[in-house]
Amino acid sequence: MGRSRKIILSLILIIIILASAIIGIINTRKSITRTDDQDYIRLFVEVVAIVKKHYVEEVESKKLMQNAVKGMLASLDPHSEYLAAEPFKEMQVHMSGSFGGLGIEINMLDGKLVVVSPIEDTPAFKAGIKPADHIWKIDDKLTRGMNISKAVSLMRGEKGTSVTLTILRNGSSTPLIFPLVRDTIKTKSLKAKTLEPGFGYIGIAEFQARTGEDFTNALKKLREDNGGTLRGLVLDLRFNPGGLVDSAFMVADRFIGEGLSNGLIVYTEGREPSAKRSWTAMWGKRNPATRWWC
C-alpha cells in the first residue's frame, strides 16, 4: 500500500472517530436535557398530587393546570400571558373592532346584569336602552347569576338575527320588552376633536385593526374643520394598553420621516424566523405632499 493511500485512510479514520465523538456528545446532552425535563415533570405531577390530596378544599384538576400554565408564562416577562379559549376569542373580537351584536357595554353589579352604556347608532341605542338598565332576561333565559361570557354569547350573533331583552328600569313598575335585530357593531378605538382653532386632539384607547385607518380619517376631518391646516395636535395615549403592532406602526408612520436614520420605526426579534420583522417609515415616500407635521 502506498504512503499517500495510508495517509488518506488514516485521515478518514480520524474523521469518523471525531464524528462519532461529536454525535456521542450531542446525544449525551440531549439525554441529560431529556432527563432534566422528565425530573421537572415528575416534580410537577407530585406537587399536583399533594395539593389535590392535602389542600384544605377540593381543587379541580383543570383549575390547577390552567393556573400552573398562567404562572409559568407570567414568570417569563410582564407581557406573556395564557388565555383560555373564551378570553382568547373575546380578545380577537375586541382587536378586530367589529362584531355581530346589539351595541351595549355590560357589567355585573351585585349579581345583576347591568347596562353600562349603549353604543351610539346601534340597535340597542336606537331602541332606547339606557345606562343602568337591568337586563333581566335574554330571550327566555334569566340573567341572575349568569356570568358575563354567557351573557355576551347570548346577545352576540350574526347580523339580521333577532334577540329579545327584558329590561327592569328604575322608576318603571313593569318590565320593558325590547325585540332587537342584531347588526354589525363597530367599536371605536379613538376619539378626535378640535381644542381651539388650529389645534386638534386625538385620543387612542388601544390599537385595534382599524385604528390606522381611523387615525387617517380623523386627521383629515380635523384639517377640514380647521381650514385645511393644523398648527398642532395633541396625541393622547394615556391608559392605552397597546394592541396590534401593524396599527401602532400606521399611526407612528404619519409622523416619523424616512429620512431619520434608516426609517426604522419598530422591529421584533425571536428564535423563530417568522418572529423577525421590521417596520420602516413609508408614508412620506407614498404621499410626500400630504404629510402632516405637528
Secondary structure as the mmCIF struct_conf table of DSSP 4:
data_model
#
loop_
_struct_conf.conf_type_id
_struct_conf.id
_struct_conf.beg_label_comp_id
_struct_conf.beg_label_asym_id
_struct_conf.beg_label_seq_id
_struct_conf.end_label_comp_id
_struct_conf.end_label_asym_id
_struct_conf.end_label_seq_id
HELX_RH_AL_P HELX_RH_AL_P1 ARG A 3 HIS A 54
BEND BEND1 TYR A 55 GLU A 57
HELX_RH_AL_P HELX_RH_AL_P2 SER A 61 ALA A 74
TURN_TY1_P TURN_TY1_P1 SER A 75 LEU A 76
TURN_TY1_P TURN_TY1_P2 PRO A 78 HIS A 79
HELX_RH_AL_P HELX_RH_AL_P3 ALA A 85 SER A 96
TURN_TY1_P TURN_TY1_P3 GLY A 97 GLY A 97
STRN STRN1 SER A 98 GLY A 101
STRN STRN2 ILE A 104 LEU A 109
TURN_TY1_P TURN_TY1_P4 ASP A 110 GLY A 111
STRN STRN3 LYS A 112 PRO A 118
HELX_LH_PP_P HELX_LH_PP_P1 ILE A 119 ILE A 119
TURN_TY1_P TURN_TY1_P5 GLU A 120 ASP A 121
BEND BEND2 THR A 122 THR A 122
HELX_RH_AL_P HELX_RH_AL_P4 PRO A 123 ALA A 127
TURN_TY1_P TURN_TY1_P6 GLY A 128 GLY A 128
TURN_TY1_P TURN_TY1_P7 PRO A 131 ALA A 132
STRN STRN4 HIS A 134 ILE A 138
TURN_TY1_P TURN_TY1_P8 ASP A 139 ASP A 140
STRN STRN5 LYS A 141 LEU A 142
TURN_TY1_P TURN_TY1_P9 ARG A 144 GLY A 145
HELX_RH_AL_P HELX_RH_AL_P5 ILE A 148 MET A 155
TURN_TY1_P TURN_TY1_P10 LYS A 159 GLY A 160
STRN STRN6 SER A 162 LEU A 168
TURN_TY1_P TURN_TY1_P11 ASN A 170 GLY A 171
BEND BEND3 SER A 173 THR A 174
HELX_LH_PP_P HELX_LH_PP_P2 PRO A 175 PRO A 175
STRN STRN7 LEU A 176 VAL A 181
STRN STRN8 ASP A 183 LYS A 186
BEND BEND4 SER A 189 SER A 189
STRN STRN9 LEU A 190 GLU A 196
TURN_TY1_P TURN_TY1_P12 PRO A 197 GLY A 198
STRN STRN10 PHE A 199 ILE A 204
BEND BEND5 ALA A 205 ALA A 205
STRN STRN11 PHE A 207 PHE A 207
TURN_TY1_P TURN_TY1_P13 ALA A 209 ARG A 210
HELX_RH_AL_P HELX_RH_AL_P6 THR A 211 ASP A 225
TURN_TY1_P TURN_TY1_P14 ASN A 226 GLY A 228
BEND BEND6 ARG A 231 ARG A 231
STRN STRN12 GLY A 232 ASP A 236
TURN_TY1_P TURN_TY1_P15 ARG A 238 PHE A 239
STRN STRN13 GLY A 243 GLY A 243
HELX_RH_AL_P HELX_RH_AL_P7 VAL A 245 ALA A 252
TURN_TY1_P TURN_TY1_P16 ASP A 253 PHE A 255
BEND BEND7 ILE A 256 ILE A 256
TURN_TY1_P TURN_TY1_P17 GLU A 258 GLY A 259
BEND BEND8 LEU A 260 LEU A 260
TURN_TY1_P TURN_TY1_P18 SER A 261 ASN A 262
STRN STRN14 LEU A 264 THR A 268
BEND BEND9 ARG A 271 GLU A 272
HELX_RH_3T_P HELX_RH_3T_P1 PRO A 273 ALA A 275
STRN STRN15 ARG A 277 THR A 280
HELX_RH_AL_P HELX_RH_AL_P8 TRP A 283 ARG A 286
HELX_RH_3T_P HELX_RH_3T_P2 PRO A 288 THR A 290
#
